[in-house]
Amino acid sequence: MMKWSDKNSDMAGTQAAMLRATRKAINEAKLRGELVPQWRDGKVVWVRPEEVELPPEPEDQAAPAKR
């Protein structure tokens, strides 16, 4: 994941938030059997959610904490 300088520290959580939102949208599309848009080779194409490659989920966010 990208490292943010002190000058842009207020933007540090933006990339992580966008990735969480993308994972949620893809999971919902899987449940509904819907295609999702993805940018490939300079154009938008509709693909099955299983075809979308995302970076691995950080271990500290992979599973909800148990109490």
Number of C-alpha atoms within 10 A of each C-alpha: 6 7 8 12 10 9 7 9 11 10 12 14 10 11 12 15 11 11 14 14 12 13 16 12 14 20 14 13 16 15 10 9 11 13 16 18 14 15 10 9 7 6 8 11 12 12 14 15 21 12 10 12 7 9 7 7 13 9 7 8 9 9 9 7 7 4 3
